[in-house]
Amino acid sequence: MSATRYTYLGPVGTFTEAALHTLPEAATRELVPLASVQAALDAVRAGEAAGAFVPIENSVEGAVTATADELATGAPLMIYREVLLPISFALLVRPGTELADVKRVTSHPVAQPQVRRWLGANLPDAVWEAAASNADGARLVQEGQSDGAFAGEFAAPLYGLEPLVKDIADAQNATTRFVLVGRPGRVASPTGADKTSMVVWLGDNHPGALLELLQEFAVRGVNLMRIESRPTGHGLGNYCFSIDCEGHLTERRVGETLMGLRRICPQIRFLGSYPRADERGSTPRQPGTSDEDFDRAADWLARCLDGRGEG
Ligand SMILES: O=C(O)C(=O)Cc1ccccc1
């Protein structure tokens, strides 16, 4: 086991690698590119690496399903950090290629919806093929298996390619979220601007089941940041919910929410509390939801037992 090794979605030149380098500790780690999210996570599960850095969510396409599903149902892992990276693509080609020569293009599937309109307008007849990552697409172009790769401009020199078109992004401000994942361990102390992730399974299918789940957050003033349904794989209509909320597990309102979910749901997986990467502060606290409010209520309850519950 290497305590200093981080795996990531490779090969070299992915956006994932660029995002990883924004973490200060990356400078002192052995960074190992692997061919898939699964391989990166499995290396952590096997104890061959201390962390895996992988994409999890995109502001245009939504969940990176390979990551979301692995975290929900694979052997347990936890999220320790997140990084947000604005993404714009360059069309990377072999030197000398002109736009008219580009018949086949490639990218990671999550990138395709971000360049779809550009493709329709500029290369309507080109065939798009999936690559294991955007940098792997660049490698496919280098090897002649494709003519153009949508990837970071920074990947071009790594694969002997040139950016034929730069700044391709159907949606302005497209952002991808990446996470550093490790084996389950101690949750880092709260920073004051934290996020908590979990996966929750609903029990029997009855009217209001999802509402009951959401109420656990609402009554404690916990703001949801993301909720996404994912099929459980056990037949049509069977879903679990991948949820991010504001706050840290050590906050009473968050802890009590998770306990509430634990009581009403057949299964819940805590995925970590970690510093949120966006600079926006938490939404204003609802009255009656601070740690002090919870403590005062607990004190009052104890006093009730002694007949001192008034006031
Ligand atoms: O990191 C990469 O290059 C990837 O292939 C994952 C990805 C896909 C789409 C946008 C950002 C990152």
The ligand as an SDF file (V2000), in Angstrom:
LIG
                    3D

 12 12  0  0  0  0  0  0  0  0999 V2000
  -10.9380   14.3000  -17.3370 O   0  0  0  0  0  0  0  0  0  0  0  0
  -11.2470   14.0540  -18.4830 C   0  0  0  0  0  0  0  0  0  0  0  0
  -10.6370   14.4760  -19.4630 O   0  0  0  0  0  0  0  0  0  0  0  0
  -12.4000   13.1970  -18.7180 C   0  0  0  0  0  0  0  0  0  0  0  0
  -12.4580   12.5040  -19.6830 O   0  0  0  0  0  0  0  0  0  0  0  0
  -13.5730   13.3240  -17.7880 C   0  0  0  0  0  0  0  0  0  0  0  0
  -14.3110   14.5730  -18.1560 C   0  0  0  0  0  0  0  0  0  0  0  0
  -15.2970   14.5350  -19.1250 C   0  0  0  0  0  0  0  0  0  0  0  0
  -15.9420   15.7130  -19.4960 C   0  0  0  0  0  0  0  0  0  0  0  0
  -15.6040   16.9040  -18.9050 C   0  0  0  0  0  0  0  0  0  0  0  0
  -14.6090   16.9410  -17.9480 C   0  0  0  0  0  0  0  0  0  0  0  0
  -13.9620   15.7680  -17.5780 C   0  0  0  0  0  0  0  0  0  0  0  0
  1  2  2  0
  2  3  1  0
  2  4  1  0
  4  5  2  0
  4  6  1  0
  6  7  1  0
  7  8  1  0
  7 12  2  0
  8  9  2  0
  9 10  1  0
 10 11  2  0
 11 12  1  0
M  END
$$$$
